[in-house]
Amino acid sequence: MNDIVYDRLAPGVKRELKRLNPPTEGGYRKCKHFQYLIDDYGAPALREHLRNVIFLMRACQDRDDSKRRLGRAAPKQGDTMPPDFDG
């Protein structure tokens, strides 16, 4: 989930969610990360991102294709866009 969703949101979002929602001694988190997003800003951005990911994945042939297209359409924060060698 982090790879597809939280790593691709605005810079610093994942880091702040991890700070607000640290793991317990058992290694689990008390809440889901999305529960800490603000209704006016974070939650709508997350919903839009998830809609885009679902739309994109429906057009993919397999897992490798989906990872490649997602990397191009919504690169992880801090990553550069992969070169387009196919055309």
N, C-alpha and C positions, 0 to 999 in steps of 0.2 A: 504494500500500500504506500509506503513512504516513497518508493521509486516512482510510482506512477502519479501520485497525488502531491504529497507535501514537499518533495524535493523540487517540484516545478511551479510552486506558488511564488509570490513576490519574495524578494530577498529578505531574509531574517525571520520569515513567518515560522518556519519549522523550528528554528533555534528558540524563538519565543514560546512556542507551544510546548517544547520540551522543558523549558524553564518553568512554565506555569503548571505543567502536568508531569511532574517527575515520577519515575517508577517507584513502587513500594519496595519494601525489603524482599518481597517474593518475586520481584522482577516485572510485575504487572503495573499498569497505570490505573488510578482510581476512576478516571473518566476517559472518554474518547477525545482525541485532539479536536475534532470539529466542534465539540461542545464549548470550547473556549473562543471560538470565532465570534466576532461582533455581528449582530444581525444586519446592521446598516452597511457593512463593508466586507468583512471576511466571508461570511456565509454566502452572500450572492456570488462572490468571486469563486468560491469553492464549487457551488452548484454549476456555474457556467463552465468551469474547467472540467468537471465530471461529465457534463453533457457533451463537450467537445471530445473528450477521450472516448466516450462510448460511440459517438458518431464515427470517429476515426477508426476505432477497432473493428467496427462492422465492415469496413471496406478492406480490411487486411486478410491476407491468405493464411498466415500462420503467426506464431509467436515472434519469430525473428523479424518478419515484415512489420508487425505492430510496434516492436521496439525501435526499429529503424525510423518508421514514420513518426512515432511519438517524439523521438529525439530531434527530428527536424521541425515538427510543428510546435512542440513545447519543450525546449531544451531545459535540462536541470539548471537551477540557478548556479552560476559560476562556470558552466560549460560553454564551449563555443559550438556553433552549429556545425554538424558534420558536412564535409564537402559532398556535392552531388556529382558522383562519377558516372551515373547512369544517363545523364543527358542534361 
